Amino acid sequence: MVNASQHAPGQRAHVIFQSLSENDTHCVQFSYFLYSRDGHSPGTLGVYVRVNGGPLGSAVWNMTGSHGRQWHQAELAVSTFWPNEYQVLFEALISPDRRGYMGLDDILLLSYPCAKAPHFSRLGDVEVNAGQNASFQCMAAGRAAEAERFLLQRQSGALVPAAGVRHISHRRFLATFPLAAVSRAEQDLYRCVSQAPRGAGVSNFAELIVKEPPTPIAPPQLLRAGPTYLIIQLNTNSIIGDGPIVRKEIEYRMARGPWAEVHAVSLQTYKLWHLDPDTEYEISVLLTRPGDGGTGRPGPPLLSRTKCAEPMRAPKGLAFAEILARQLTLQWEPLGYNVTRCHTYTVSLCYYYTLGSSHNQTVRECVKMERGVNRYTIKNLLPYRDVHVRLVLTNPEGRKEGKEVTFQTDEDVPGGIAAESLTFTPLEDMIFLKWEEPQEPNGLITQYEISYQSIESSDPAVNVPGPRRTISKLRNETYHVFSNLHPGTTYLFSVRARTGKGFGQAALTEITTNISAPSFDYADMPAPLGESENTITVLLRPAQGRGAPISVYQVIVEEDRPRRLRREPGGQDCFPVPLTFEAALARGLMHYFGAELAASSLPEAMPFTVGDNQTYRGFWNPPLEPRKAYLIYFQAASHLKGETRLNCIRIARKAACKESKRPLEVSQKSEEMGLILGICAGGLAVLILLLGAIIVIIRKGRDRYAYSYYPKPVNMTKATVNYRQEKTHMMSAVDRSFTDQSTLQEDERLGLSFMDAPGYSPRGDQRSIGVTEASSLLGGSPRRPCGRKGSPYHTGQLHPAVRVADLLQHINQMKTAEGYGFKQEYESFFEGWDATKKKDKLKGGRQEPVPAYDRHRVKLHPMLGDPSADYINANYIDIRINRE
């Protein structure tokens, strides 16, 4: 916060934000305050962006004036990414009015795009030759305000306004910044800036590279001269300007002639053929670098003269004056008297050439020249053919023939490549294209040029029409593999051949790449949002279409079995055939489609509950079985013109649930649990009375019974037996609908509470202690799977005693048994006890023969056992009761 009245005009206050080197789209958000009570401007609040420690440059955003006594929010969208770094500097500049306040607060770095400022795409370098026009194209995404200003900012601080802004779509626009006839002095770093009251967008810096076309410093050197030729050395080691040099040419002309020719040269030495004898020529070298306007000025000229021809009887000095593709202009030395030795003579020019590759079709012709004519043009020739010419001098005295001279017509542009010769093989991001040589090459094919451009795409993320790209191939390369293409995109290809004279007609064809499978934005398998016994809630994220928009989303549920080869997230195998739950159940398959969602229903990440018992586009999403483990897959499909691409990823795993033996989880209904606890309290009161009587009876009969070992715990066991019997009858009378497992847990909890209670007493407080300890013991029991396994124990069958060392394994087996365990063994024990008592009652006091010994199994609980432990320290003893 700056109080303008306490500072002098022109003073500045800076807040420098930390250096940022981001690798993804982000946004810098801040709040500002500009207010003066009388409406005067307290000053100017500006924002600067310094890149890689360079100069500060001009402000990318500024605000002045009084904007009310409230805070305003602005955003800064900087498109500078790693490895480059940038630093944001906020500046408050005091105005001459010196009234009001300027404030800055809430500077935030957000990891998502700005909503109020556009984000620029990457700005590329621009290279042009000196004197040519340059242009920067700034593509931005976002909504541009009407008051938005677009500027091209030079690193030194100069600003260039945009020539025009073209809206490509409602959220994408293109700003163009032309620079006319650039020079070397304008070479610098430039970036695009958008300015509005609500924020600013800043692109990366791109370089304007201005190259000077090369020019040789020294003239060419003459190596050898003849009557019709000159051999020169280019002498291009020293140049003025910039390279690289892509083409060298020789420009030569007669010193006093009206014409000039330019020949492309590939070596350092060059021989100029078919020159006129005893003629002076001016020869210069031209150098060219890449790009328009890349040819420099001609270098210093070399003046050289051809040698004179020896006097001959026949006409000499036959040379070409001009060689074109379909005509040949020849000239020869004028005939003097010393040659003709006659004022009457006839000069005939005879030539022949072949029509095809075979010499059977030959055209022959002789043409008589008019008197004094030493130049003739042969027309209607074929390009790039040898034409054989000789001069014949005839006078009344005789006939003399000159030597035959062979000329070759110049090359012409080649004929067009046949469209039917184009063959191609499209892939997802590549196209293999092959073609054949033109039927009429009209010269030596030097290269092939292939241009291609995207003209149509099913992927909305692809800009069409795209930029035109051009590649060149050597004469012996009639194929090419185009890579880094967009899937599902139609490209227009044009192929044409080139000779030394230029390009021929292009052959056009349209090729469409195949679509690719969609891609997901899941780095790892995410944690589920929620989970219950029958459902699991996962986060569904929209996929990115590649070549075609997403057609449908599908949620697949697969049972996870240990012996099966599990799918890994992002695996190759997907689910191409939709399968409902009923169909999967009928076919015995491991997976089914739980839901199918339209692509429009998932514009952004949203939660989805697997097992919510709903139907999604004909696919039932049934509740999950708690005793089974499941794998949840998310699949996206793209359909286009008969092609289908799938991608699936595992997004969650639901494990089989485990039951808890805590008292509050035994029953699902709180009313039933309260009823059980009430009955148990009443039963415990009855038990106290019965226990006193049992103890008296046991003490009286102590002399009549012989125990194997541990007599004192046996009394406790008998008390437990009586209590168990009484309680079992009460429980069966209250609720016959309880499951065996719930009854077992109640019986064990109450029985154990009584046996574990230290210092048994009929008082109410000790009974409460026993119940509490039993609850603690059950609450500490280990969890077990919901599914019930087959039991090795059988009803009504007793088993040998278990050693203390083997007790833990024995308990684990009984815990996982189906319908047996602690409960069954107690029931078998009490059934034997009750049967004996029942026989005594039925006999009415009669004495029936009974075995000398009754063997019973008793469960003893140590007095020092920990009620909250995960296991119970106990032992089984055999009680041999002498009943004589």
SVG drawing of the C-alpha trace seen along z (x, -y; Angstrom):
<svg xmlns="http://www.w3.org/2000/svg" viewBox="-40 -17 85 118">
<polyline fill="none" stroke="black" stroke-width="0.4" points="0.0,0.0 1.4,-3.4 0.1,-6.7 0.8,-9.1 0.7,-12.1 3.8,-11.0 6.0,-10.7 7.4,-12.9 6.1,-12.8 8.0,-10.3 9.1,-8.1 8.6,-4.3 7.9,-1.4 8.7,2.2 7.4,5.6 9.4,8.3 7.7,11.7 9.8,14.9 11.4,16.3 9.1,18.8 10.0,21.7 6.8,23.5 6.2,26.4 2.5,26.1 -0.3,23.6 -0.6,21.4 -1.9,18.0 -0.7,15.1 -3.6,13.5 -3.4,10.3 -5.7,7.6 -5.1,3.9 -6.4,0.7 -6.4,-2.7 -8.4,-5.4 -8.4,-9.1 -11.1,-10.8 -11.3,-13.8 -11.1,-11.7 -7.4,-12.5 -5.1,-9.8 -2.8,-8.6 -0.4,-7.3 0.2,-4.4 0.3,-0.7 2.3,1.2 3.4,4.8 6.6,5.9 7.8,9.4 11.5,9.9 12.6,13.1 15.9,14.9 17.3,11.9 17.0,9.7 16.0,6.1 12.8,5.0 11.3,3.6 7.9,1.9 5.0,2.6 2.8,5.4 -0.1,4.0 -0.7,0.7 -3.6,-1.0 -4.0,-4.7 -6.7,-6.9 -9.1,-6.5 -11.3,-3.3 -13.4,-3.6 -12.8,-2.6 -12.7,1.1 -10.3,3.8 -10.1,5.0 -8.8,8.3 -6.6,8.8 -4.8,11.8 -1.5,12.2 -1.2,15.1 2.5,15.6 3.4,18.2 7.0,18.6 7.9,22.2 10.9,24.2 13.8,24.1 13.2,20.4 12.3,18.5 10.6,15.2 10.1,12.7 7.0,10.5 7.7,7.0 4.9,4.7 5.6,1.0 3.8,-1.9 4.6,-5.3 3.6,-8.5 1.6,-11.0 2.1,-14.7 -1.3,-15.0 0.1,-13.2 -3.4,-12.2 -4.9,-8.9 -3.6,-5.4 -2.3,-2.5 -2.4,1.0 -1.4,4.5 -2.5,7.8 -3.3,11.5 -0.6,12.3 -1.3,15.9 0.2,18.5 -2.6,20.7 -2.0,24.0 -4.9,23.5 -5.5,21.1 -6.6,17.6 -10.2,16.8 -9.8,13.0 -6.6,13.0 -5.8,14.9 -3.0,17.4 -0.7,17.1 0.6,20.2 4.3,20.6 5.7,17.8 8.3,19.0 11.4,17.2 11.1,15.4 14.0,15.3 13.9,13.0 16.4,11.6 17.2,7.9 14.7,5.7 11.9,8.3 8.7,8.1 8.5,9.9 5.4,10.9 4.7,12.3 1.5,14.4 0.3,14.5 -2.2,17.2 -4.1,16.8 -6.8,18.8 -9.4,17.2 -12.0,14.5 -10.8,11.2 -12.5,8.1 -13.7,5.3 -11.2,3.0 -8.3,5.5 -5.2,4.1 -2.7,6.3 0.9,5.2 4.2,6.6 6.7,5.7 10.4,5.5 12.8,6.5 14.3,3.0 10.8,1.6 9.4,0.5 5.8,1.4 4.2,2.2 0.3,2.3 -1.4,5.2 -2.5,4.8 -5.5,7.0 -7.0,9.5 -8.9,12.4 -11.3,14.5 -10.9,18.1 -13.4,19.3 -15.2,17.9 -12.2,18.7 -9.3,18.5 -8.0,15.6 -5.0,14.6 -3.2,11.3 -0.9,10.3 2.0,7.9 3.7,7.0 7.1,5.4 7.9,3.9 11.3,4.0 13.2,5.0 16.9,4.2 19.7,5.6 19.1,2.9 15.6,4.3 16.9,7.7 15.8,8.3 13.6,10.3 9.8,9.7 6.8,11.0 3.0,10.6 1.2,8.7 -2.6,8.3 -3.7,5.5 -7.1,5.0 -8.2,3.7 -8.9,7.2 -5.5,8.5 -2.8,9.1 -1.5,12.0 2.3,12.3 3.8,14.7 7.4,16.0 10.2,14.0 10.8,14.9 13.7,13.6 13.5,11.6 16.5,12.7 17.5,10.5 20.1,11.9 22.1,10.0 22.2,11.8 25.8,12.8 28.0,11.1 31.5,12.1 34.3,9.7 36.6,10.6 35.9,11.2 36.2,14.7 39.5,15.8 40.2,16.9 41.9,20.3 41.7,20.9 40.2,19.3 39.5,20.8 37.7,19.8 34.3,20.9 34.8,21.4 36.0,19.9 37.0,21.7 36.8,19.7 37.2,20.2 34.3,18.7 36.6,17.4 33.8,17.3 35.8,18.0 35.3,14.4 31.8,12.9 29.9,10.0 26.6,11.0 25.3,14.1 25.2,17.8 24.5,20.5 25.0,20.4 22.5,22.7 23.0,21.8 25.9,20.4 25.3,18.9 27.4,17.3 26.0,14.4 27.8,13.7 27.2,11.4 29.1,10.0 30.9,6.8 28.9,5.0 26.1,7.5 22.4,7.0 21.8,10.4 22.9,12.1 22.6,15.6 22.7,17.1 24.0,20.6 23.8,22.6 27.1,23.9 27.8,26.7 31.7,26.7 34.3,24.1 35.3,24.1 33.0,23.7 33.4,23.8 31.3,21.5 30.6,23.3 29.8,22.2 31.0,18.7 31.7,16.5 35.3,16.4 37.3,13.3 34.5,11.8 34.8,10.1 32.6,11.3 31.7,9.9 31.3,12.6 30.0,12.1 29.1,14.5 25.7,14.5 25.3,16.1 21.9,17.1 21.0,18.0 17.6,19.5 14.4,17.4 12.8,14.8 15.2,12.1 18.1,14.3 20.1,13.6 22.7,10.9 24.1,8.3 26.4,9.5 30.1,9.6 32.8,7.6 32.9,8.6 35.7,10.4 36.3,9.1 37.7,11.8 37.9,12.4 37.7,15.6 40.5,16.6 40.2,16.1 39.6,19.2 42.1,20.3 41.3,19.5 39.6,22.5 38.1,23.2 34.8,24.3 32.7,22.0 34.0,21.9 33.0,20.6 29.7,22.4 28.2,21.7 24.9,21.3 23.6,17.9 20.6,19.1 19.6,22.5 16.0,23.0 14.0,26.0 12.3,26.3 14.5,24.2 18.2,23.7 19.7,20.4 23.0,20.8 25.5,18.3 28.8,18.6 31.5,16.4 30.7,14.2 32.5,15.5 35.1,13.2 36.6,13.2 39.8,14.9 37.6,17.9 35.1,18.0 37.3,16.7 34.1,16.1 31.4,13.5 28.8,16.1 28.4,18.7 25.7,20.6 25.8,21.5 23.6,24.4 22.9,25.4 22.2,29.1 21.1,30.8 19.4,33.9 18.1,35.3 16.3,38.4 12.7,38.4 12.9,41.2 15.4,43.3 16.1,45.5 17.9,44.1 15.4,45.4 13.2,42.3 15.6,39.5 14.6,36.1 17.1,34.7 16.9,31.3 19.1,28.8 18.3,25.1 19.9,22.7 20.9,19.3 20.3,16.0 23.3,14.1 25.0,12.3 23.1,14.2 25.2,15.9 22.5,16.7 19.7,19.2 17.1,20.7 16.1,24.3 12.5,24.5 10.1,27.3 12.8,29.3 12.3,31.5 13.7,30.5 16.9,32.0 17.9,33.6 21.1,33.6 21.0,31.7 23.8,32.4 24.6,29.4 27.1,28.7 27.7,25.9 28.3,26.5 29.9,23.9 29.1,24.3 30.4,22.2 30.6,23.0 34.0,24.5 33.4,26.9 31.8,27.9 33.3,27.8 31.7,29.2 32.4,28.0 32.7,30.2 29.6,31.4 28.8,29.7 26.4,31.2 24.2,29.0 21.8,30.0 18.5,28.2 17.8,26.8 15.7,28.5 12.0,27.6 9.7,28.0 8.8,31.7 5.4,33.1 3.0,33.8 3.2,36.9 0.3,39.3 -2.3,39.2 -2.8,42.9 0.9,43.6 0.4,42.2 0.1,45.0 -0.1,44.5 -0.5,46.4 -2.1,44.3 -1.4,45.0 -2.5,43.2 0.3,40.5 2.2,41.4 1.5,41.8 3.7,43.7 3.5,42.1 5.1,43.4 5.0,42.0 6.6,42.6 8.7,40.4 6.9,38.2 6.3,39.8 7.9,36.7 10.8,35.7 11.9,33.0 15.3,33.0 17.2,34.3 15.0,34.6 16.8,32.9 14.3,33.2 10.8,33.8 8.8,31.4 5.9,32.7 3.6,30.2 0.9,31.2 -1.6,29.5 -4.4,30.6 -7.7,29.6 -10.2,31.5 -10.1,33.3 -12.5,35.1 -10.4,33.9 -11.6,30.5 -8.2,29.8 -6.6,29.8 -6.6,26.5 -7.7,26.7 -6.7,25.7 -3.2,26.2 0.0,24.7 1.4,25.9 4.6,27.8 7.0,28.7 9.8,31.2 12.2,32.0 13.4,35.4 16.3,36.4 15.7,37.7 16.2,41.3 13.8,41.1 10.3,41.6 8.8,42.2 8.5,40.6 7.2,41.4 5.3,38.4 5.4,38.5 4.1,36.4 0.7,36.2 -2.6,35.8 -4.8,38.9 -8.2,38.8 -7.1,35.8 -7.4,35.5 -4.3,34.1 -4.0,32.7 -0.8,33.8 0.7,32.3 3.7,33.9 5.7,32.4 9.0,32.9 11.7,30.4 14.4,29.9 16.8,27.1 14.0,25.0 11.5,25.3 8.7,27.4 6.1,29.3 2.4,29.7 1.6,31.2 -0.4,34.3 -3.0,33.9 -4.5,36.5 -6.2,36.5 -5.2,39.0 -6.8,39.4 -4.9,40.8 -6.4,43.4 -7.8,42.4 -6.0,43.2 -7.2,44.5 -8.3,41.9 -5.9,40.9 -6.6,40.6 -5.3,38.1 -4.6,40.7 -1.0,40.7 -1.6,43.6 -4.6,45.5 -6.4,42.9 -7.8,43.7 -11.6,44.2 -13.8,41.3 -15.9,43.6 -16.5,47.2 -19.2,49.3 -20.0,53.1 -22.0,52.9 -20.6,49.8 -17.5,47.9 -17.3,44.3 -14.6,43.4 -13.6,40.3 -14.3,40.4 -12.1,38.0 -12.9,37.2 -10.6,38.6 -8.9,36.8 -9.9,37.8 -7.1,38.4 -8.3,38.0 -12.0,38.4 -14.2,37.1 -15.1,39.4 -18.2,41.4 -19.0,43.1 -17.6,43.9 -18.1,47.2 -17.5,48.5 -16.5,52.1 -16.6,54.2 -14.4,57.3 -14.2,59.9 -10.7,60.1 -9.7,63.6 -6.2,64.5 -5.4,67.2 -6.3,65.0 -3.8,62.9 -4.7,59.4 -4.9,56.4 -2.6,53.6 -3.8,49.9 -3.4,48.8 -3.0,52.3 -3.3,53.3 -6.4,55.5 -9.7,53.6 -13.3,54.6 -14.5,54.3 -17.8,56.2 -20.4,54.6 -21.7,57.1 -24.6,56.6 -24.6,58.1 -27.2,60.7 -25.3,61.7 -22.0,62.1 -23.8,64.1 -25.3,66.4 -22.0,66.9 -20.0,67.3 -17.6,64.4 -15.6,62.4 -16.6,58.9 -19.6,56.9 -20.5,53.4 -21.9,51.5 -22.6,48.3 -22.4,46.6 -22.2,42.8 -22.6,40.4 -19.5,38.3 -21.5,35.1 -22.4,36.2 -18.7,36.1 -17.5,32.5 -15.3,32.6 -14.2,34.9 -17.1,36.2 -17.7,38.9 -19.5,42.2 -20.8,44.9 -20.3,48.4 -23.1,50.7 -25.8,47.9 -28.4,50.3 -29.2,47.8 -29.4,48.4 -27.2,46.3 -28.2,46.5 -29.4,50.1 -26.6,51.4 -27.6,52.3 -25.2,51.3 -26.0,53.9 -24.8,53.8 -21.5,55.4 -21.2,58.5 -19.3,57.8 -17.6,61.1 -15.9,60.6 -13.1,58.3 -13.6,56.3 -11.4,54.3 -13.0,51.2 -12.1,50.1 -12.9,46.9 -13.1,47.2 -13.4,44.6 -14.3,45.3 -14.1,43.3 -16.0,44.2 -15.4,42.7 -16.2,43.9 -16.3,47.6 -13.2,47.3 -13.3,47.9 -10.5,47.2 -10.6,48.1 -8.6,47.2 -9.2,48.5 -7.6,48.0 -8.0,49.5 -9.1,46.8 -10.0,48.6 -9.9,51.9 -12.5,53.0 -11.4,55.6 -13.7,58.1 -15.2,56.8 -14.3,58.3 -16.7,58.7 -15.9,57.1 -16.7,58.9 -17.2,55.7 -20.4,55.7 -22.0,52.8 -21.4,54.6 -22.8,58.0 -26.4,57.0 -27.6,54.6 -30.4,53.3 -29.9,51.3 -33.3,52.3 -32.4,56.0 -29.1,55.4 -30.8,53.5 -33.2,56.3 -30.4,58.9 -28.5,56.9 -31.6,56.5 -32.2,60.3 -28.5,60.9 -28.7,58.7 -31.7,60.6 -30.1,63.9 -27.0,62.8 -29.1,62.2 -30.5,65.7 -27.1,67.1 -25.8,65.6 -28.4,67.4 -27.8,70.7 -24.0,70.4 -24.2,70.3 -26.2,73.5 -23.9,75.2 -20.8,74.3 -22.3,75.8 -23.2,79.0 -19.7,79.2 -18.0,78.8 -20.1,81.6 -19.3,84.0 -15.6,83.1 -14.8,86.5 -16.8,88.4 -15.1,87.0 -11.6,87.5 -10.2,84.9 -7.4,85.3 -6.0,81.9 -6.9,78.4 -9.9,78.9 -10.5,75.2 -11.2,74.0 -13.6,76.9 -16.0,75.3 -15.9,72.2 -16.5,74.2 -19.6,75.9 -20.9,72.5 -20.4,71.4 -22.2,74.5 -25.2,73.8 -25.3,70.2 -24.8,71.2 -27.7,73.6 -30.0,71.1 -29.1,68.3 -29.4,70.5 -33.0,71.3 -33.8,67.7 -32.3,66.5 -34.2,69.1 -37.4,67.9 -36.8,64.2 -35.8,64.3 -35.6,67.5 -34.7,65.3 -31.1,64.7 -28.4,66.3 -26.1,69.0 -23.2,66.6 -24.9,63.8 -26.1,66.3 -22.5,67.7 -21.1,64.3 -23.6,63.4 -23.1,66.7 -19.4,66.4 -19.4,62.8 -21.6,63.3 -20.0,66.7 -16.5,65.4 -17.5,62.3 -18.7,64.4 -15.7,66.8 -13.2,63.9 -14.6,61.8 -12.1,61.8 -13.5,62.7 -17.0,63.7 -19.6,62.1 -23.4,61.7 -23.1,58.0 -24.4,55.8 -21.1,53.8 -19.1,57.0 -21.7,58.2 -21.2,54.9 -17.5,55.5 -17.9,58.9 -20.0,57.7 -17.6,54.8 -14.6,57.2 -16.5,59.6 -17.3,56.6 -13.7,55.6 -12.6,59.1 -15.0,59.4 -14.1,55.9 -10.4,57.0 -11.1,60.0 -9.5,60.1 -11.5,59.4 -12.4,62.2 -13.9,62.4 -17.6,62.1 -17.7,65.3 -18.1,68.6 -15.7,71.4 -16.3,75.1 -15.8,76.4 -13.7,79.4 -15.8,79.7 -19.1,81.7 -22.0,81.3 -22.2,83.6 -18.7,84.8 -16.1,84.2 -12.4,83.8 -9.2,84.5 -7.8,81.9 -5.5,79.2 -2.1,78.3 -1.4,74.8 1.2,74.5 -1.3,75.4 -4.1,73.2 -3.7,70.2 -3.9,72.3 -6.9,74.1 -8.7,70.9 -8.0,69.5 -9.5,72.7 -12.6,72.4 -13.0,68.7 -13.0,69.4 -15.3,72.5 -18.8,72.4 -21.3,73.0 -18.8,74.3 -16.0,73.1 -16.4,72.1 -20.2,72.3 -20.4,75.8 -17.9,77.2 -19.9,75.7 -23.1,77.0 -21.7,80.5 -20.4,80.3 -23.7,79.0 -25.8,81.5 -24.0,84.3 -24.5,82.5 -28.2,81.9 -28.8,85.4 -27.5,86.9 -29.6,84.6 -32.6,85.3 -32.2,89.0 -32.2,88.6 -35.4,86.6 -37.2,89.1 -36.3,92.1 -37.9,90.5 -35.1,91.3 -34.4,94.8 -30.9,95.8 -29.9,96.9 -26.6,98.5 -24.3,95.7 -20.6,95.7 -18.1,95.7 -16.6,92.5 -18.1,89.6 -15.5,87.7 -16.3,84.0 -14.4,81.3 -14.1,78.0 -12.7,74.7 -10.5,73.0 -9.7,69.3 -6.6,68.1 -7.2,65.6 -4.5,63.3 -5.8,63.3 -5.9,60.0 -9.6,59.3 -8.6,56.9 -6.1,59.3 -6.5,60.6 -6.6,64.2 -7.7,66.0 -5.2,67.9 -7.1,71.1 -6.7,74.8 -8.9,77.9 -8.7,80.6 -10.4,83.9 -12.5,84.3 -13.0,87.8 -16.0,87.9 -16.4,91.0 -20.1,91.5 -20.1,94.5"/>
</svg>
